[in-house]
Amino acid sequence: MSTPYGELAYHERAERLIDEVRNIFSSMSLEDGEFNDLIIRCLWMVDNVERLGINRHFKNEIKSALDYVYSYWSKKGIGCGTKSIITNLNSTALGFRTLRLHGYPVSADVLKHFRNQIGQFVSCPRKTEEEIRSIVNLYRASLIAFPGEKVMEEAETFSEKYLKETLQKIPDCSLSREIGYVLEHGWHTNLPRFEARNYIDVFGQDTENNMESNRKTEKLLELAKLEFNIFQSIEKTELESLLRWWNDSGSPQFTFTRHRDVEYSTLASCIAFEPQHSGFRLGFAKACHIITVLDDMYDLFGSVEELKLFTGAIKRWDPSATDCLPQYMNGIYIMVYNTVNEMCAEAQKAQGRDTLNYARQAWEVYLDSYVQEAKW
């Protein structure tokens, strides 16, 4: 499972690219008044660094860009630029979604201004790429509705139907793949790491006849690929550590239980997808393993009397408690005992608090419920 992306050279290159992307953000603030599409440029940058999974490096830049966009926000939305007289669906839908997700007070009523006289969203008979992208952003915006926002429900119904019909008519391209991903994964099932991996494949394929825009796209894409591969190298190191823990704990001898190393490691990465949370990911994957072993033991293998002995031993929280356990339970007890103690010791180093008593109480309540279930 070796990977070269753990080497220093890749991290140094990523740092240089981060500085270059910061300069791109900074240059936009200097362009105020020079271009008539500065608002959509700001939104494009924020949206793309988020979808590419590199936004953690640019929190201040994102805040500044969105403060700027919000300063031009109106009840009817926004246009492409600061001097735009007419509001624009693409800018407004993307702006609404991004601003709401970042906590700005924007109302869904802004979308009502893009309906016709009888209150319906409509499209042109001839679908242009600009219109399609506007409807993609309208659909993405509609998925973060608050309860009771009828206009958002209407926007979702209209845009979903429009995009499904569009997929049947346009050729396979980056735009069609983007539409397919958005329709399939929506909001609640759209994990950041998966979205970044998909978006890397489609981002920048349809290049513009603009050298400056293409340069920005290349920098963002190179950084996104580097970040993804660097994090993947961290994941592989964590998986190796998890496998060592599993083997060192004697777990392979537990033949009655499921072994799901990759699944739990991947699940942990989906929950805590930023590199610095390695400790959490390992702890989470280990806890999942322990829960699986205990679940299989209580459900399938141990007798009620044996399970009562094991639960009692956990409540004593003393390695000598294994003396009263059947042989096959000894290794399981020691695995739980050592792992929980180690995780609590690490937590104390990081937080300065002793959490062992809380962890013990949680496991005791959990195992009591297992015993009750076994009795049934």
Residue pairs with C-beta under 8 A, 6 or more apart in sequence:
1 236
1 239
1 240
2 236
3 229
3 232
3 233
3 236
4 10
4 233
5 226
5 229
5 230
5 232
5 233
6 230
6 233
6 234
6 237
10 226
10 229
10 230
11 230
13 226
14 223
14 226
14 227
14 230
17 219
17 222
17 223
17 226
18 57
18 58
18 223
20 219
21 49
21 54
21 57
21 58
21 219
21 220
21 223
22 57
22 58
22 61
24 45
24 216
24 219
25 45
25 58
25 61
25 64
25 65
26 61
28 38
28 41
28 42
28 45
28 65
29 64
29 68
31 38
31 41
32 38
32 82
33 82
35 41
35 81
36 80
36 81
36 82
36 83
36 84
37 80
37 81
38 81
38 82
39 68
39 69
39 72
39 78
39 79
39 80
39 81
39 82
39 84
39 91
39 95
40 80
40 81
40 88
40 90
40 91
40 94
42 65
42 66
42 68
42 69
43 65
43 69
43 91
43 94
43 95
43 98
45 65
45 216
46 55
46 62
46 65
46 66
46 98
47 94
47 98
48 203
48 220
49 55
49 58
49 62
49 220
50 62
51 195
51 196
51 199
51 203
52 196
52 199
52 200
52 203
52 220
52 221
52 223
52 224
53 192
53 193
53 195
53 196
53 199
53 224
53 227
53 228
53 273
54 220
54 223
54 224
54 227
55 62
56 274
62 102
63 102
66 98
66 99
66 102
66 104
69 78
69 95
69 98
69 99
70 99
70 104
70 106
72 78
72 82
73 95
73 99
73 104
73 106
74 87
75 107
75 109
75 110
75 113
76 87
76 110
76 113
77 87
77 88
77 89
77 91
77 92
77 95
77 96
77 110
77 111
77 113
77 114
78 84
78 87
78 88
78 91
78 92
78 95
79 85
79 86
79 87
79 88
79 91
80 88
80 90
80 91
87 113
88 134
89 114
89 134
89 137
89 138
90 130
90 133
90 134
90 137
92 110
92 111
92 114
93 111
93 134
93 137
93 138
93 140
93 141
94 137
94 140
94 141
95 106
96 106
96 108
96 110
96 111
96 141
97 137
97 140
97 141
97 144
99 106
100 106
100 141
100 144
101 144
108 145
108 146
108 149
108 151
108 152
109 151
111 138
111 141
111 151
111 152
111 155
112 119
112 151
114 121
114 138
115 121
115 122
115 151
115 154
116 122
120 154
120 158
121 138
121 154
121 155
121 158
121 159
123 131
123 135
123 162
124 131
127 166
127 169
127 170
129 175
132 163
132 166
132 170
132 175
132 179
133 175
135 159
135 162
135 163
135 166
136 159
136 163
136 178
136 179
136 182
138 155
138 158
138 159
139 155
139 156
139 159
139 160
139 163
139 182
139 183
140 182
140 187
141 152
141 155
142 152
142 153
142 155
142 156
142 159
143 156
143 186
143 187
144 187
145 152
145 153
145 156
146 152
160 183
163 179
163 182
163 183
164 183
166 179
167 176
167 179
167 180
167 183
170 176
173 205
173 206
174 202
174 203
174 205
174 206
175 202
175 206
177 198
177 201
177 202
178 199
178 202
181 195
181 198
181 199
181 202
185 194
185 195
191 270
191 273
192 273
193 231
193 269
193 270
193 273
194 270
196 224
196 228
197 228
199 224
200 221
200 224
200 225
200 228
203 217
203 220
203 221
203 224
204 214
204 217
204 218
204 220
204 221
207 214
207 217
208 214
230 275
231 273
231 275
234 275
234 278
235 265
235 269
238 265
238 268
238 278
238 281
238 282
238 285
239 261
239 262
239 265
241 282
242 261
242 264
242 265
242 282
242 285
242 286
242 289
243 261
245 286
245 339
246 252
246 259
246 261
246 289
249 331
249 334
249 335
249 338
249 339
250 331
250 334
250 335
251 257
251 259
251 289
251 293
251 331
251 335
252 259
253 331
254 293
254 296
254 297
254 328
254 331
254 332
256 296
256 297
256 300
256 301
257 292
257 293
257 296
257 297
258 292
258 296
260 288
260 289
260 292
261 285
261 289
264 284
264 285
264 288
264 289
265 281
265 285
267 284
267 285
267 288
268 280
268 281
268 282
268 284
268 285
268 288
269 281
271 281
271 284
272 280
272 281
272 284
279 346
279 350
283 343
283 346
286 339
286 343
287 343
290 335
290 336
290 339
293 332
293 335
294 332
294 336
294 366
294 367
294 370
295 370
297 307
297 310
297 329
297 332
298 307
298 367
298 370
298 371
298 373
298 374
299 373
299 374
301 328
302 310
302 326
302 329
302 374
304 371
304 374
304 375
306 325
306 326
306 329
307 370
307 371
307 374
308 371
309 324
309 325
309 326
309 329
310 325
310 329
310 332
310 333
310 367
311 364
311 367
311 368
311 370
311 371
312 321
312 324
313 321
313 322
313 324
313 325
313 329
313 333
314 321
314 333
314 336
314 360
314 363
314 364
314 367
315 364
317 337
317 360
319 334
319 337
321 333
322 329
322 330
322 333
322 334
325 333
336 363
340 356
340 359
340 360
340 363
341 356
343 359
344 354
344 355
344 356
344 359
347 353
347 355
348 354
348 355
